[in-house]
């Protein structure tokens, strides 16, 4: 099943990030389950790639799979678009397993890239789509680049603690953005699929392109923007400073979705998340109702903390509310109603 999708087009862009510069001094690029090592040396460029721009430090992006991938998986496929920012000076880990306590540990790397066996990486500015399927029974990966099988240096089998983490379901996946041997990369269009049947996606999907979903209408009596209009606030690039504060009477906020995907695009799935802050004494649950024409999903109940929560998951939806495949017209006809401080 499709378990996660990560893109960065909804984030603040740095027009021309450069190695060694301080680009994006915030961890809030939009995902509640991500851990960043040296976030001030990351940036989202004008093309929506999140890259590492260190001149001498490790820069990693780790996603926590706890609660996303069920315990004791058999196979999981990771797909991502990668752009070379600076040619590497030695072999290094490009993607690694870790555990939530040490999410940026790269010792248990899955594949290692080197000039001799990764001729598709050395050119600065080169972009490729990588899909890696990891077999958790044999502890071996298979790799394709732009749909073509390739070879790479494979790391050692996970140790006892890491294997126990897979069984329990508490593990992370760590992408290298930069390290101390002159390896610098930028990523976008990440997806994660496991081998559990359900939505028909159980292996490599082929190269994917993620487009942001924004809002073209928003209304709610008593909802107060900190500046501009409700739409200005709700569509602000993350990490956003403006806020829309809900009224005390729990009046819903009703919004309409849209996307910038080109006409004729085939839609694999829609992923929705919520960024916000609880103004109460603790975390706050909101009720989210998603409707397309007269069809609705079951309500979702995302939670945000008193500190700012970026990207609390609402859900991933491979099908539209009517049970058929999404298309751009269905996205445009979808509304999202959020009722604050309302639990299941």
Secondary structure, 3 states (H helix, E strand, C coil): CEEEEECCCCECCCCCCCCCCCCCCCCCCCCCCEEEECHHHEEECCCCCEEECCCCCCEEEEEECCCCCCCCCCEEEEEEEEEEEECCCCCEEEEEEEECCECCCCCEEEEEECCCCCCCCCCCCCEEEEEEEEECCCCEEEEEECCEEECCEECCCCCHHHHHHHHHCCCEEEEEEECCCCCEEEEEEEEEEECCCCCCCCCCCCCCCCCCEEEEEEECCCCEECCCCHHHHHCCCECCCCCEECCCCCCCEEEEEEECCCCCCCCCCEEEEEEECCCCCCCEECEEEEEECCEECCCECCEECCCCEEEEEEEEECECCCCCECCHHHHHCEEEEEECCCCC
